[in-house]
Amino acid sequence: MRGGSSMAKSISTILRRRSASYCTSSGDSFESSRPKIFDRQLKFRQRDRAAWLMSRKDPFVDTIAENMLDRLEDCKRTFPTALNMGGSLEAIRRLLRGRGGIEKLIMMDASLDMVKLCKDAEPDLSTTDSIETSFLVGDEEFLPLQENSLDLVISCLGLHWTNDLPGAMIQCRLALKPDGLFLAAILGGETLKELRIACTAAQIEREGGISPRLSSLAQVRDAGNLLTRAGFALPGVDVDQYTVRYESALDLIEHLRATGETNALWQRNNLLNRETALATASVYQSMFGAEDGTIPTTFQVVY
């Protein structure tokens, strides 16, 4: 996927000041006209919490990061200046191992605690000591970077939480130089399908209706259209589906909390009835549980 144009700049000159118009009345008008699917402030807090809960290495997250970086390795060129934003920041940095010929790496997240976690994490010096790394707190919806300043933008499991996904992609394209690469992984609509079914059945049984408990996600058929709408040339989309087994529904929820993937819908019911929660776990186990007592969970990843 190709994007934007300019001469190489140091990391300090790549950053730009956020537009003052965001604070003006016209900026307020623009903000109010944006779609509000997710509560971004809640998502930032969830990312802060995840920074304290997540383990150093998550096998599922590492698998997705490796698959993304394998795609980077397929490119027969180098990307001196790269942005790694949101999602699985630490895994991407740890697993780079020289792929992409990156010389300058910007690590960006909307969560200050997540940025601190990545900054304090000890990188593999054998593969990262030649990379000039900087750390930045920034929002994917208001990318604080100059146009035509990057060779590569990577986002591993982060962009599916943006309210305006095409707009975020357009900003990424504008930040790229000519022939730059945009490489992203987002969760697709089949993700957590077992939990959605179990939760719906439990709510109907215990509450007589349903309310949003799980965030909506992009469908695979829309991914190519999103890239084209954002103005990328040579778009490519492929899908992987993973089945992860957990000891119980509670273990699944704890994993989602530790990776910052819990519900952040703007219109949501903040109170979860205890009986409904227990019924959800019971329905999940009875409908999908394996003979060994574990439960399977589907994660669909769109690259």
N, C-alpha and C positions, 0 to 999 in steps of 0.2 A: 504494500500500500504506500503510495508516494505522496509527498506533501511539499510545502513552502520554499524560501531562498535567502542567502547572505554569506558574508565571510565569517571565518571562525572567530569567536570571541572568547574571552576568559569567562569563567562562571560568574564572576562579579558583574560583568556587563550583560550577561544573559538575563538576569533578574530585572524586572521592571516594577515601578510603583503601581500599585493598584489604582485604577482610574478614579479620580475624584468624583466623577459623575455618579458613582455608587452612593454617595452621600447626599446628592442633590435631590430635588423633588422629582426630576425626570428619572433619576436612578430608582427612586422609590416606586415610581409608576411602572418602570421596567420590571422591578422585582415582584410587584403585585401581579403582573401579567404572566409571570412564569408559572408553569404547571407545578402543583404541589402534591406530589405523590408520596414522597418520603419526608419525614421530619429530620432535616439535616443536623440540627443541633443535637437531637437525640442520638443520631448516628455517630456524631463526634464523641459524645459521652460513652457510647458503646465501644468505640475504638479506644478511648482512654482506658476503659475497664479491661478490654482485651489485652492491652499492653501489659497489664499486671497479671492476667490469667494465663496467657498463652505460654506453651512450653517452647524451649529453644528450637526443637525440631518437631514438626508435625508431619508424619508420613504422607497424609493426604495432600496437604498444601505443597510439600516438597515435590510430589509427583507431578502436580500441575505446573509448578515452576520449572521443573526439568523439561517437561513437554514444550513449554513456551520457549525455553532457551535452545532446545533442539531445533526449533524453527529458525531461530536467530543464526544458528550454526550453518543452516542451509544457504544463507545469503553469502554470495561470493564477493563481499566487500566489507569494509570496516566502518564503524560508527564512532568517531572520536568523542563526541559530546552526547550524553544520553541522560534522559529523565526517567527515573523509576518512581511512579506515583501511586499512592494508595494501596489498599489490599495487602498482599504478601510481600511487603518491602524487604524484610530481613532475609527471607528465603531466596529471593532473586539475587540479592547482593552476595549471599553466601555461596550460591551455586553457579555464579557467573563463570568462574574458572577460565578467564581469559577470552571467552566467546564474545564475538562482535568487535574485537579490537578497541574496546572502550578505554579512553584516556581520562575523561572527565565525567563523573557520575553525580547527578543531583538526586538526592533522596527526599521525596516530598510526601507529606501526609497532612490531612486536616487536623489530626490529633497531635498535640504537643507531646503527650506521654509516649505515643508510638514513635515519634521522631527521636525522643530521648532514648527509648529502648534500642532503636537501630544504631544510634550514635554510640551508645555504651557497649553494644555487642562487639565481641572480639571477632573481627573478620579473619578469614584464612589469609594470613600475610603472604603465603607462597603464591597466591593468585591475585591479590588486591593491592599489594604494596606499590604497584606502578600506577594505580588509578587515583587521581585527585578527586576526593569525595567531599561534597558539601551537603548540608542538611537544611531543609526548608519546611516551614509550616505553611501550607497553602491548600486551597480548595480546588478540586477538579472542575468545579462549575465556574470558577473565576481564576483561570490559570495565570499566575503572576510571572509570566515569562515573556520575553520579547519575541516578536515574530521573526521567523527565519533564523533561529538561533540554535536549533537542535538537529542532530543527525538521527536520533532515535528516541521514541517515546514508548515506554513499557508500562503496562498496567495489568497486574495479575490479581484478579478477583477484587476489583475496587469499583469499576465504573457502573456496575449494575445498581449501585445505590444513588446514582445521580438522578435528579428530577428531569433534567433535559439532556438525555444521552446524545442526541444528534448535536446539540450545542457544545457539549463537552468535547465531542470528537472534532468539531469544526475548529475549536480552539487548539486542539492538539495538531491538527493539520497546519494551521497558521503558524504555529511555533516551529514547525519543521522546515529545514532547508529543502531545496529541490532534490528529488530522489531520496528524501528521508524515509524512514520506516516507522510505521505505527503498528505496534504489536500488543494485543490485548487478549485477556481471557475474562469472560463474564459467566455467571451462572445462568443457565437457560431455564425455560419454563417447566421442564420435567423434574427439576430439582425438588426434593422432599415430597414427591407425589404421594408416598405412603403416609407421611405425617399429615398431609392435607386431607386425605380421605378419612383417616382415623379421627382427626380433629372435627371435621364436618359431621361425621356420624355421631360423635359424642355430644356435640353441641345441640344437634337436633333432638337427641334422646333426652338430655338433661335440661336444656334451656328452651326447647321448642322453636329454635331458629338458629341462624348462624350470624357471626360477626367476624370481621377480618382479623385473623390471627397470624397469617403468614403473608409476607410481602410478595407482591406480583413481580414477575421476572419476564424478560424479553423472550419471545419465541424465536426459534432457529430461523424460520422463514423470513423474519424481519431483519436479521443481521446484515445480509447483503445490501438490503435497501437502506439501512442506516449508514453504511459506509459510503454508498453512492450519494446519498443525500448530504453527507458531510463533505463531499467534494474530493474524496480519495480516488486516485487512479490505481488500476490493477488490484482491485479488492479481492481478497480470498477469505473464505469462511470454511471451517470444518468443525466437527463436533465429536467430543468423546463423552461416553457415559460411564460413570464409576458407581460401583456398589460397595458401600462401606458398612461393615457389621458392627453393631453396638450391643453391649450387654443388656441395655434397656432403653426405653424412651428418655429416661432421665439422663443417661450418659450422652445420648444424642443432643439434648438441649444444652448440657454443659459444654459439649464440644462447640456448638454454635455460639455460645456466649464467649468462649475462649478465643474464637476466631473473629468476633465482631459481626456475626452473621444473623443476629436475632432480629425480630420484627421491628421495623422503623416506619411503618405506614403512618401517614399524617392523620388519617381517619381510622382510629383503632380504639378498642376497648382496653383501657389500662388495667382493669381488674379481671383476673382469671379465677373463675369459680373453682374451688378445690375439688369438688366432685367431678366437674367437667375435666379437669386435668387428669385425675385418676382414671376416669372413664376413657379418656384419649389413650392413655398408656395401655389400658386393658384391651381396647379395640385394636390398637396397633399390634399388640402381642398375639391376639387371637386371629387376626386377619393375615399377618405377614410373618409371624414368628417362625423361626426354624426349629428343627428337632433338638438342637443343642441349646435352645433357649435364647439365642441371639436374635436381633431384629435387623433386617437389611434396610439400608437407606440409599436412595438414588440421588446422585449429583450429576447433573448434565452441565458440561462445560463447553461453551462456545468460544472458539479461538478465532 
